[in-house]
Amino acid sequence: MLYPLKFDPIIKEKVWGGQKLKTYLNKPIQTENAGESWELSGIKNDESCVSNGFLKGKCLSSIVNEYKEILLGKKVFEIFGSEFPLLIKFIDAADDLSVQVHPGDDFAKKTHQQNGKNEIWYILEAEPEAQLVLGLNKKLSKEEYMKAVKAKTIQNSLNRVDIKKGDVAFIPAGRIHAIMKGVLLAEIQQTSDITYRIYDWDRKDLNGQYRPLHTELAAQVVDLEFKTDYLTKYVPIVNNSVQLIQNQYFTVCIIELSEEIFYDISMSNSFIILMNLEGNAFINSRGNEPVAFMKGETVLLPACMEKVQLVSETDSKFLEIYIEPDKI
């Protein structure tokens, strides 16, 4: 019988990384520049492995191939097959990330034989005056854009958004974006590791080298329109699941919990991922021992589990993530 699955985090050293993955989220950090913790990944050569129960040590692709629709859900498995469709991360930006853009599915499959990348960010912590780059501060023509990129003046056209804890931003494929220093966030995205770097602040990496830019590829997918509002509006309701976004790639909700809630996973036709952002809790399910669910941990609830109880020991906050096959 399957049970709530926990995974060993995959820590990524980055030139812009820091220590908040350790100090805030209790990750096992051995480096001064820990930028990302990959919580749940099916990316080749970067696969998550189970850390609890009888499947301990098995990697994600192995259990997907073994359990198929029992793990993913019948409709999700019919659509995605053995590829786990989401990549889940925590990101600590002690310094500015590069200005970048991601391709959509059509371009990515044609060019890289991979999925494109749409993603959403939830801000866990933001230092005073912290910002995100989201889109442009004015509409540009392709010629204006290319001129600014080649002259390294594109930063003058970037739209900088002041942020705080609890803010949410959806980043569709094609939107210029960057996480700026002083931000800790959770990221949910399609399973894809394609990033086109537009500008990197003339900075060298940890080996003293300039990181490559992807000017021509980025120019083929970038959205040069101007928009006025890039943050997602929502109102949390204690002990309820509040939807942040719903689209063909993922549905993401926020849960602020002070007591307990029940899930009937069998009705969703999908697995459910929970990310613990604050507090400590337990997950109870039929036929299984209670699973401790601590701050900074991510749990995969298999689609076959039916009813699950999430019990908070303290006031807690979680992201709830799943796929709605009817939206695809």
C-alpha positions in Angstrom: 0.0 0.0 0.0 1.4 3.4 -0.9 1.8 6.1 1.7 2.8 9.8 1.9 6.2 9.9 0.2 9.0 12.2 1.4 12.2 12.8 -0.6 15.8 13.7 0.0 16.4 17.3 -1.2 18.8 17.9 -4.0 20.9 21.0 -3.1 22.2 23.2 -5.9 25.2 25.5 -5.4 24.7 28.8 -7.2 26.8 32.0 -7.4 23.8 33.9 -6.0 22.9 31.4 -3.3 23.1 31.9 0.5 22.2 30.1 3.8 18.4 30.5 4.2 17.7 27.1 2.9 19.5 25.9 6.0 18.5 28.6 8.6 14.8 29.0 7.5 13.9 25.6 6.0 16.3 23.2 7.8 18.0 21.9 4.7 21.3 19.9 5.0 23.5 22.6 3.5 27.3 22.0 3.2 28.1 25.1 1.0 28.1 28.9 1.5 26.2 29.4 -1.8 23.2 27.1 -1.6 20.8 28.5 -4.1 18.2 25.8 -4.7 16.7 22.8 -3.0 15.0 20.6 -5.6 12.2 19.0 -3.5 10.6 16.8 -6.1 12.3 16.2 -9.5 12.1 13.7 -12.3 14.8 15.5 -14.3 17.3 13.0 -15.7 20.5 12.9 -13.6 18.7 15.0 -10.9 16.0 12.6 -9.7 14.5 12.8 -6.3 14.8 9.6 -4.2 12.4 8.5 -1.5 13.5 9.1 2.1 10.9 7.2 4.1 9.0 3.9 4.2 9.5 0.7 2.3 10.3 2.6 -0.9 13.2 4.4 0.7 16.1 4.8 -1.7 14.0 4.4 -4.8 14.1 7.3 -7.3 11.0 9.0 -8.7 11.1 7.5 -12.2 11.3 4.0 -10.7 8.2 4.4 -8.6 6.3 6.1 -11.4 7.1 3.2 -13.7 6.2 0.7 -11.1 2.9 2.2 -9.8 1.8 4.3 -12.9 -1.8 5.5 -12.5 -1.9 4.3 -8.8 0.7 7.0 -8.1 -0.1 9.7 -10.6 -3.8 9.2 -11.2 -5.5 7.5 -14.1 -6.0 10.6 -16.3 -2.6 12.2 -15.4 -0.8 9.0 -16.3 -2.7 8.7 -19.6 -1.5 12.2 -20.5 2.1 12.2 -19.2 3.0 8.5 -19.1 6.1 7.8 -17.0 7.3 11.4 -16.9 6.6 13.1 -13.6 5.0 16.4 -14.8 6.2 18.9 -12.2 9.5 20.1 -10.7 9.2 21.6 -7.2 11.9 23.8 -5.6 12.8 26.2 -2.8 15.1 29.1 -4.0 17.3 31.4 -1.8 18.5 34.5 -3.6 21.2 36.1 -1.5 22.2 38.0 -4.6 20.4 38.8 -7.9 19.6 36.0 -10.3 20.1 36.5 -14.0 17.5 38.1 -16.1 16.0 35.2 -18.1 13.1 33.8 -20.0 11.7 30.4 -20.7 10.2 28.9 -23.9 6.7 27.5 -24.3 6.0 23.9 -25.1 5.9 24.2 -28.9 9.3 25.9 -29.2 10.9 23.8 -26.5 9.8 20.5 -28.0 10.9 21.6 -31.5 14.2 22.9 -30.3 15.2 20.8 -27.3 12.8 17.8 -27.4 11.6 18.9 -23.9 8.6 20.6 -22.3 8.5 24.3 -22.0 8.5 26.1 -18.7 5.6 27.9 -17.0 6.1 28.5 -13.3 4.7 30.1 -10.2 6.5 31.7 -7.2 5.3 32.0 -3.6 7.3 34.4 -1.5 8.3 32.8 1.9 10.6 35.7 3.1 11.5 39.1 1.6 14.0 41.4 3.1 13.2 45.2 3.2 13.1 46.7 -0.3 13.2 43.2 -1.9 12.0 43.0 -5.5 11.2 40.8 -8.4 11.8 41.5 -12.1 8.5 40.8 -13.9 8.2 41.8 -17.5 9.1 45.1 -19.0 8.3 48.7 -17.8 7.4 49.7 -21.4 6.6 48.0 -24.6 9.6 47.3 -26.8 9.9 46.5 -30.5 12.1 43.5 -31.4 14.7 45.9 -32.7 14.7 48.0 -29.5 15.0 44.9 -27.4 17.9 43.4 -29.3 19.7 46.8 -29.2 19.3 47.0 -25.5 20.5 43.4 -24.9 23.6 43.8 -27.0 24.4 47.2 -25.4 23.8 45.7 -21.9 21.3 48.3 -21.1 18.2 46.0 -21.0 18.1 46.5 -17.2 16.8 50.0 -17.8 13.6 48.5 -19.4 12.9 45.9 -16.7 9.8 46.1 -14.6 10.8 45.9 -10.9 8.0 44.9 -8.4 8.3 45.5 -4.7 7.3 42.3 -2.8 6.6 41.0 0.7 6.0 37.7 2.4 3.0 35.9 1.0 3.1 37.5 -2.5 2.5 35.2 -5.5 3.6 35.6 -9.1 2.8 33.4 -12.1 5.6 33.4 -14.7 4.2 32.2 -18.1 6.6 31.1 -20.8 7.9 34.2 -22.6 7.9 36.6 -19.7 11.2 38.2 -18.7 11.8 37.7 -15.0 14.5 37.6 -12.3 14.5 37.0 -8.6 16.4 39.8 -6.9 18.5 39.5 -3.7 16.9 39.1 -0.3 14.1 36.7 -1.5 13.3 33.2 -0.4 10.6 31.5 -2.4 8.9 28.3 -3.4 8.7 27.5 -7.1 6.4 25.2 -8.9 7.0 24.6 -12.6 6.7 22.2 -15.5 9.3 19.4 -15.6 11.9 21.3 -17.7 15.3 22.6 -17.1 15.4 25.1 -20.0 16.4 28.6 -19.2 17.5 31.3 -21.6 19.8 33.8 -19.9 19.4 37.4 -21.2 21.6 39.4 -18.8 23.7 38.4 -15.9 24.8 41.7 -14.4 28.3 41.3 -15.9 29.0 38.8 -13.0 31.4 35.9 -12.9 30.4 32.5 -11.6 32.0 30.5 -8.8 34.8 29.4 -11.1 35.6 33.0 -12.2 33.9 32.7 -15.6 31.1 34.6 -17.2 28.1 32.5 -17.6 26.8 32.1 -21.2 24.0 34.2 -22.5 21.3 32.8 -24.9 20.5 36.0 -26.8 19.2 34.6 -30.0 17.1 31.8 -28.5 15.6 34.3 -25.9 14.7 36.7 -28.7 12.6 34.1 -30.4 10.3 33.5 -27.4 10.3 36.7 -25.3 7.1 38.7 -24.7 7.8 42.4 -25.3 4.4 43.7 -24.3 3.8 45.9 -21.3 1.4 44.9 -18.5 0.4 46.8 -15.3 -0.2 44.0 -12.8 2.0 40.9 -12.4 1.1 39.7 -8.9 -1.7 37.2 -8.1 -4.4 38.5 -5.7 -5.9 36.2 -3.2 -7.5 36.2 0.3 -6.4 33.3 2.7 -9.1 31.6 4.7 -7.9 29.7 7.8 -8.5 25.9 7.6 -9.5 26.1 3.9 -7.7 25.5 0.7 -7.6 28.8 -1.3 -6.7 28.6 -5.0 -3.8 30.8 -6.2 -3.8 29.6 -9.8 -5.5 27.0 -12.0 -4.3 26.2 -15.5 -3.3 23.4 -17.8 0.1 23.0 -16.1 -0.8 22.9 -12.4 -3.3 24.0 -9.8 -1.7 25.6 -6.7 -3.5 26.5 -3.5 -2.5 27.9 -0.1 -3.7 26.4 3.1 -3.4 28.2 6.5 -4.1 25.5 9.1 -4.8 25.8 12.8 -6.5 22.4 13.4 -7.1 19.6 10.8 -8.5 19.1 7.4 -9.4 16.0 5.3 -8.6 15.2 1.7 -10.5 12.9 -0.5 -7.7 12.4 -3.1 -9.7 9.8 -5.0 -11.9 12.6 -6.4 -9.0 14.6 -8.0 -7.7 12.1 -10.6 -4.3 13.4 -9.6 -1.5 13.0 -7.0 -1.3 15.9 -4.5 2.0 17.6 -3.5 2.2 19.5 -0.1 5.0 21.9 0.7 5.3 22.8 4.4 6.1 26.6 4.6 5.5 27.1 8.3 4.8 25.0 11.4 4.8 21.3 12.0 2.1 18.8 11.2 1.2 15.1 10.8 -0.3 13.3 7.9 -2.7 10.4 8.8 -3.9 7.9 6.2 -5.7 4.5 6.3 -3.4 1.6 6.9 -0.2 3.7 7.5 1.7 5.1 10.4 1.3 8.9 10.9 4.0 10.8 8.9 5.6 13.8 10.5 5.5 16.7 8.2 8.0 19.4 9.3 8.6 23.0 8.1 10.6 22.9 4.8 9.5 19.4 3.8 7.6 18.4 0.7 5.3 15.3 0.6 3.8 13.5 -2.4 0.4 12.0 -1.7 -0.3 9.2 -4.2 -3.5 9.4 -6.1 -4.7 6.0 -4.7 -4.7 7.1 -1.1 -8.3 8.3 -0.9 -8.9 10.0 2.4 -6.0 11.7 4.2 -6.0 13.8 7.3 -3.6 16.7 7.7 -3.2 17.7 11.4 -1.4 20.8 12.5 0.6 20.8 15.7 1.1 24.6 15.5 -0.4 27.2 13.2 0.9 26.0 9.8 1.0 27.0 6.2 1.2 24.8 3.2 1.1 24.9 -0.6 -1.1 22.3 -2.2 -0.2 21.4 -5.8 -1.9 19.0 -8.3 -2.9 18.7 -11.9 -6.4 18.9 -13.3 -6.5 16.7 -16.4 -9.7 18.3 -17.7 -7.7 21.6 -18.0 -5.1 20.2 -20.4 
